[in-house]
Amino acid sequence: MKGYHKDSKPLFLWLLKLILAVCVVTLPTGCSTVRMGNEDTAGSHRHENRIGEAGRSAGGMMPEDGAIPRGGAVPEEGLSLDGRLSSDGIMPSHRVGQSGGTDMPSRPIVLGFSQLGSESDWRNANSQSVKEAAKEAGITLIFDNAEQSQRKQFEAIRSFIQQKVDVIAIAPVVQSGWEGILSEIQEAGIPVIIVDRTVDTADASQYVTLIGSDFYEEGQKAGKYVLDKMAASTGPIGIVELKGTEGSTPSIDRGRGFHDTITGTDKFVFLGSEYADFTHEQGKDKMRSLLYRLGGDIDVLFSHNDDMALGAIEAMEEYGLQPGKDIVIVSVDGTRKALEQLIKGKINCVVECNPLLGPNLMQAVNEIMEGRTLPKRIVTPESVFTEVTAEREISSRKY
């Protein structure tokens, strides 16, 4: 045949043997690599299903397009979590709660927390609890103080979405107006935890769980104390109320629980109420106004938190009254300052509202990332303090 050299056949056979030898040596390694890759992929899909089922069963954040919450997401092949192709075309490692079968290093969980403000000692203790618990749990915390502004909370939440955090926690300043921003979070596939106060939403799937107190029950406890304390009085017994932020869950539910407990007893008369924004200054100012308007007709003050009660004590003393004797004072929170006044007899009863929700929040975050189902409501255990129990409690009080 033209162009065929008689020595070409031995050379061709020698090259063929060499190629076959190389394939025999490298084939086991190549097969092993493929097998590991399949196992990793299966692990990722197993995690995807676990997160998805948990999100649905817990009322979680599963968008219609099937997106998985951040941190539990399985990006498209060769893409990072923000949609960019990595330099080597390999999907970068990311935390999925459990490893999902991969030995690649994981990143910390990132939690965005929108705190409503710093209006009281209770709120400051709550913020500190969240920060300390995040550090102890190894969770990266992006903390934002909204300074009593719902608009600032919306801005912070949109920033969390842009940063692609794994979980968003919200302590809402007011109860209404949240459905729109919760829809934005849901579309981003990020699970939401509501902390301390509730939100009004027709779609319960917009958040996974609510962690906090039963404010209605706190109001009931305050009402029951007043019923017992004034049982021997014939009446009429005049009651005034210092309420918190207008439209906030504690203000709504504590007031409702208190009124529902007292209502129906003819000797009790509600003389007036004022919103004092849960602050010491407003509590003093609004109580002063009530005293000048109603004076000696006031027998009982129900204050929706300790800071307002402490301000009211100052107003009563300036007016020439003895708080705790001339006017019975019932408050809610259980801060150290309030317990001190309780021991002195200037406050008669304090219904506890536990601010130390940080450990509960971090546990919930971890369980969401591990794909576990959470109850829709997590209520913290709380007590009622009188002068005797306050003396036992105050030495160990952290806030």
RALINFEN-V684932 format. One record per helix or strand of 3 or more residues. SS is the DSSP state (helix for helix, strand for strand). FROM is the first residue (numbers start at 1). TO is the last residue. If there is no record, write none. Layout:
ss=(SS;SS)
from=(FROM;FROM)
to=(TO;TO)
This chain:
ss=(helix;strand;helix;strand;helix;strand;helix;strand;helix;strand;helix;strand;helix;strand;helix;strand;helix;strand;helix;strand;helix;strand;helix)
from=(8;110;121;140;150;167;179;191;204;209;215;237;249;268;280;300;306;327;336;349;358;377;387)
to=(57;115;137;145;162;170;187;195;206;212;229;243;262;275;297;303;319;333;344;352;369;379;396)
